[in-house]
């Protein structure tokens, strides 16, 4: 129990800094997207989403490296093996620079095909190639600077250092970019500041990490050939796993742009931005716990970790259920105020987005045990299956049903591959027990979440019927979304063991 509370203390520190950072990271793009849409138009938002998605796909060569490096660092960090940590960092720095060259080359090869990825017109007077090159430079520059030091922060459970830095830099550059946009009305000047933000971030990363871990950030020595072989295997597995995230998110925007145009891409990404903002806030929980869970996987029994998983999953699913309730009740009233009726999707799309969100969150806590136990390679076929399924369904359902088809394609691949199949892998290869108990456990709490969501939505519908005024309706609905779910959760759970345990854990220290 003492070890658990020690991890909780570190997690709380990370969570406080992370929550502030995620709030800032969530709020700043909201401000900039609003100003871009009002000052120069929605098509520019579509371009931003398209180019960001393309470069996320191109950065696949990196995906897997950082997660595998963190996994390899858990043991030497826990044992205080400075030499091994420095050797891993040295290897990581070399690999990152090779990746930077590969991403730059692939990015340049995409240029002739840019017009084919855009249906309809582009903003008048905009140089698509120049804009894309700025995005490409911003993506590549981190590989040659100091981003390779970040795994050291995670492995040492000091994500608060990264969060505090990112908060300050993001705030400063948001103010600067907004000022430039108002003064110049130029999207090129506005975007040109992004690489400057990236460079500043990297320099600060180097300063912070080397100050906090002077003995662990020297990047010297060589990783043994036997460990490199294992590392390559883990990197390959993680690469394939991360491929799912790319096909799940970035390819959606690319297909919408190719099939439906930049304006609908902008509308879709406005909705997805809200969804990703909530996901970002919840990621504070997993980011704060991952280091401690990695330590527990290395030092505790599988039975102890399974019991721990159930307890934190109870808390996390309740949080995800509450977020789902807020999304389905507040999405449309908020979008009506933020972007206006002409930039809204029908209610069916909102329901699909909420189902998408909840399915994604179902696996978050379980996936931390899979990642920290190094199941990257074992999961390769599941990840490939999800990627292929999502790509094929995106194309076919997108052609037939447009934006509804694209979101539905993601939901189908999420449920069968990212949830059902992933749980089976984790329980077979790490927990060494049947997954049936876990499925029933999550089904029970998901049904409670669904019931609370329906009750809250019905009350919110009554609010819309009784009151007029966009802001008033949104505010009253928000109060309902806080009060009703919390009362119902307390009613359902107050006498359960999981509730009592989590309450003690959160209050302790």
N, C-alpha and C positions, 0 to 999 in steps of 0.2 A: 504493500500500500504506500509506503514512503516513497518508493521509486516512482509510482504513479503520480503522486503529488508533486514530485520534483519535475517530472515531465510537464505536468499541468502548469506549474509556475512559469516555466520557459514558454509554454504555449500561450499563456495569458499575455506575456510580454510581447511575443510575436503578433498575437491577435489584436492587441490594442494598436500597435504601430501599423499593422496590416489593414485594420479596419479604416483608420484615418487615410491611409494611402489609397485603398480601394475606393473609398468615397470620393477622394480628389480625382483619381483616375476615371471614375464613373461620371463625375460632375463636369469635368473640363471638356471632354468630347461632346457632352450634351450642349454645353454653351457654344462651342465652336460649330457644331452641326446646325444649331438654331441660327446662328449669325450667318453662316455660309448660305443657308437656304433663303434667308430673308434678304441678304445683301446682293448675292450674285446668282442664286437659283439652284434648284434641286438637281439638275444634271451634273453639277460639279460634285455633289455628294455621291452620285452614281459612279463617276470616274474614280473617286477616292476608294469606294468599295471594290470596284473592279480591279484596280492596280494593286491594292493591298492583298486581295485574294490571289492574284496571279503570283505575287512575290512570296506569299505564304506557301504556295505549292512548290515554287522553286527552292524554297528553303528546306524542303524535305530532307536534303542531304545532311542538315544539322540535327534534325529530329531523331532523338535516340542517343546522341552523343552525351548531352548534358545529364539526362536521367541516368544513363549507365555510369557516368563518372561519379555522380552523387552516390549511387549504389555501391561502387567500388571504394568510396571514401568512408563509409560508415564504420567499417571495422578498424582501419588504421587511425581514424580520428578518436574512436572510443578507446583504443589502446595507447594513444599518444605517440604513434609512430610517425614522427615528423618527416623522416627521410622518405618513407613510402608516399606520404601525401604530396610532397614536393615533386617526386618523380611522376605521379599521376597528373599533376598540374602541368608539368613540362610536356608530357605527352599530349595533353588536351590542347595546349597552346599551338603545338605543331599541327595537330589535326584541324583545328579551327581555321588556321590560315589556308590550308589546302581547300577546305570547304568554301571559304570566301572566294577563292579563284574559280571554283566550280560554279557557284551561284552567279558570279559575274558573267562567266561565259554563257551559261544557260539563259540568263536574263537578256543578254545582247542578242541571242538567237531568236528570242520571242518577238523582237521589234517588227520584223516584216509581217507578222500575223496579227498585230494589234487591231487593225481595222475590222478583221473578221470576228472579233470578240465583242463588237458593239453593233447592236441593231438600232437603226434609226440615226438621227442626227447627233452631233456633238456640239458643245457650246461654241459659238462663233468666235473666231480669232484665237482659239486655244491650240497650242502646239502639243499634240498628243505624245509625240516622241520625246520632246524635251521634258514634259511632265513625268513620263514614265522613267526617264533616266534619273531624275531626282529621287523618285521612289527607289529605284534600283541601287543608287549610291547609298541611300540611307540604310538599306537592308544589308549591304555588303560591308560597310565600314566597321561595324562591331566585331566582325570576324578578325580584323587586323589590329584591333585595339585591346581592350581589357575584359571583354565579356567572359573570357575563360575563367576568371576568378570567382564568378558567382556561385558555382557548386560548393566552394569552400564555405560560403556563408550558410547555405542550407544544411550541409553536413554537420556544421557546428551548432545548429539550432539558433542561429542569429539572423533570421530573416527580418528582424526589426531594423537592422542596419540598412538593408536594401530598401525597405519600405520608407524609412525616413528620408533617405536620399531622393528616392523617386518622387515623393510627395513635393518636396521643395522645388526640384527641377521642373516638374510638370506644371506647378502653379506659375512659376516665373515665365515659362515659355508660352503658356496659354494666354497670359496677359499680353505678351509681346506679339504673338501671332494675331490676336484679335485687333490690336492697335494697328498693325501693318495692314490688315484687311480693310479696316475702316478708312485708313489714310490713302491707300493706293487703289482699292477695289480690284486688285490683281491677285488671281488665284496662284499664279506662278510664284510671286514673292511670298505669299502665305505658305505655300508648300516648301519653298526653299529653306525655311527656318527649321524644318523637321530634322535634316541631317545635323544641324548645329546643336539641337537638343540631344541627339544621339551621341555626338562627340563629347558634349559636356557630361552626360551621364557616365560615359566610359571612363573619363578622367577621374571623376568623383569615385567611381567604383574602385579604381586602382588605389586612390588615396585612403579610402575607408577600410578596404580589406587589408592592405599592407600595414595600416596602423593597428587594426584589431588583432591581426594574426601575423606578426612580423616573422615568426619562425616557420609559418606554414605557407607562405606565399612567395617563396624564392624561386620556384620553377627550376629545380636542379635535379640531376640524376636521371636514370633510365628505368622504365618499368620492365620487370623481368619478362622474357619472351613467353613464358607460360601464362602470365597474367594478361599479356596483350592478346593472346589467343582467346582467353575467356572474355576479355573486354570486347573484342571484335564480335564475338557471338552475342553478347548482351546488347551491343550497339545495333546489330542487325535486327534482333528481335524487337528492340524498342523503336527502331526506325519504322518497322512494319506496323507496330501498334499506333505510333503517332500518325501514320498515314491515314488512319480512320478519322482523326480529328480534322485533317485537311479536307478529305472527301466529304466530311459531314458539314463543314462550315464554308470553306472557301469556294468549293466547286458549286455550291448552291448559288452564290452570287454570280459566278461566271456563267452558269446555265441561264439564270434569269436575264442577265445582260444580253447573252447571245439569242435567246428566244423572245424576250419581251421588251428589251430596251433599257436605256440608262435611267429613265424616270421611274419605272417600276422597280428597278434595282435600288434606287434611292429610297423608295417607300418601304420596300422589304427590309432594307438595312436599318431604317429608322425603328421598325418593330424589333428587329434582331438586336439593335443596340440596347433597347430596354431590357430584353432578355439577357443579353451578355453582361449588362450592368449588374443584374441580380446574381448571375453566375459568378461574376467577379467578386461580389461581396461574400458569397458563400465560399469562394475559394480561399478566403482568409482562414476559414476553419481548417481545411485540409492542409494548407501551407503551414499553419501553426503546429499541426499535429504530426506531420510527415517525419520530421526528424526524430521525435520521441517514439513513433511507431517503428521506425527503422531500427532504433536501439532495442526495442522490445523484441522484434523479430530475431535480432542477433543474440539476445540474452535470455529470453523467456520461452516457456513451452508453448506448443501450438494450442493446447486446451486453454491456457491462460489468455492467449491472444484472441481465441475465438470468443470467449466470454467478454473480453474487452471490446471486440468488434460489435457485439450485440448491444452493448451499453451505449457506445458512441453513435451507433447507427440509429438507435431509438431517438436520441437527441437530434441527430442530423435530419432524419426523415420528418420529424415534427417541424423542424425549421423549414425544410423543403416544401412540406405541405402547406405551411402558412404562407410562404412565398408564392406558391401556386394559386392559393386563394386570393392573395392580393393582386396577382397578375390578371386573373380572369375577371375580377371585379373592377379594377382600376385602369386596365389597358386602354380601352376606348375613350373613357372620359379624359384621360391624360393626353392621348394623341389628338383629340379634338381641340384641346387648348393649345397644345404644343405646335402642331403642324397644320391644323385646320382640316375641314371635311374633305377637301380635294386630295389630301395626302393620307387618307385612311383606307385600310383594308376591311372587308366584311367581317362580321363576328365569327364566321366559320374559321377564318384564318387565325383568329385569336385563340379559339379552342385548340386548334392544331399546335400553335406555338406553346401553349401551356402543357399539353400532353408531351411535346418534345422536351420541354424543360424538365418535367418530373421524371421522365424515363432516363434522362441524362444524369439526374441527381441520385437515382436509385443505386447506382453503382459506385458512387464516389468513395465511400468509406471502405468498401470491400476492395476497390482497386488499389488503395494505399498499401494493403497487405500484399497484394500481388506484385506491386512495383518494388517494395522494399525487400521482398524475398527473391527478387530477380527472375520473375517468370516471363521475362520479355520474349525469350526465344520460344518457350513453350506455347506462347499465345500467337505465334506468327500466322498460323492458318486461320484462326478466328479473325485476326485483324485484316488479313487479305480477303477473307470472305465478306466482311463488312464493307470493305472498300469497293470491291467488285459489285456487290449487291446495291450499294448506295449509288454508284456511278450509273449502272444499268437502269435502276429505277428512276433516278433523276432524269435521265434522258427520255425514257419511255413515258413515264407519268407526267413529266414536264411538258412533253409534246402534246399529250392528250388533255391534261387538266390545268396546265399553266402553273401558277404559283402554288395552288392547292396540291397539285401532284408532286411538286418538288419537296414541300414540307412533309407530305405523307410518305414519300420515299425515304426520307431521313428517319421518320418514326418507325417504319417497318424494319429498317436495317438496325436501328438502335435496339429495338425490343428483342429480336431474334439473335443478333450477333453480339451486340455490346452488353446486353443484360444476361439472357439465358445462357449463352455459350460461355461468356466470361466467368459467370458464377461457377459453372461446372469445372472450368480449368483451375480456378483458385482453390476450390474445395478438394479436387482430386490431387493436385500437385503440392499444395502447401498444407491445408488444414487436415488432409487425409481422412475425410469423413464425408458422409452423404450431404448433398446440398439441399435435400428436401426440407430439413428443419429451417434453414435460412430462407428458402422461398416462402414457406408458410408464415414465418416471422415477419417478413416484409409485406406479404399480402395482408396480414392482419392490420398492420399500421397504415397501409395504403388505403384500405377500406375506411378506416377512421378518418383519414385525410380527405377522402372523397366525400364522405358524409358532411364533414365540417365545411368543405368547399361549397357544396350544394346549398346548405342552410344559409351560409353567409351571402351567396349570390342571390338567393331569393329575397333576402332582406334588402340587399343593395338595389334590386329591381324595384322594390317598393319605395325606396328613397328616390329613385329617378322618377317614379310616378307622382310622388307627393310634392317634390321640390323642382323648381326651375332655376336656371342659371348654371352655366358650366362649372364655374369655380366652386359654388356652393355644393353642387352635387358631388364633385370630386372630393371635397373636404369631408362631407358627411359620410360618403362611402369609405374614405380612408379611416375614419374613426370606427366605423362598423367593422372594418377588416382587422383592426387591432383588438377591439373589445370582444367581439363574438368568438373568434377562434381561440383566443387565450382562455376565455371562460370555459369553452367546450373542452379544450385540451386538459385544463386543470380538472374538470369534472370526470373525464375519462381516465386520467392517468395518476391522480394524486396519491392513490394507495398502491400503485405498482412498484415492484422492486427497482425497476430501471429508473423511474422518476425519482425515487428516494436516493438512489446511488448518485445519479447525475446532479441532483440538488446539492448533496454533500460535496461532491467533487468540485463543483463550480464555486461554492461558497468558501471552501477551504483555502486559506491564504489569499 
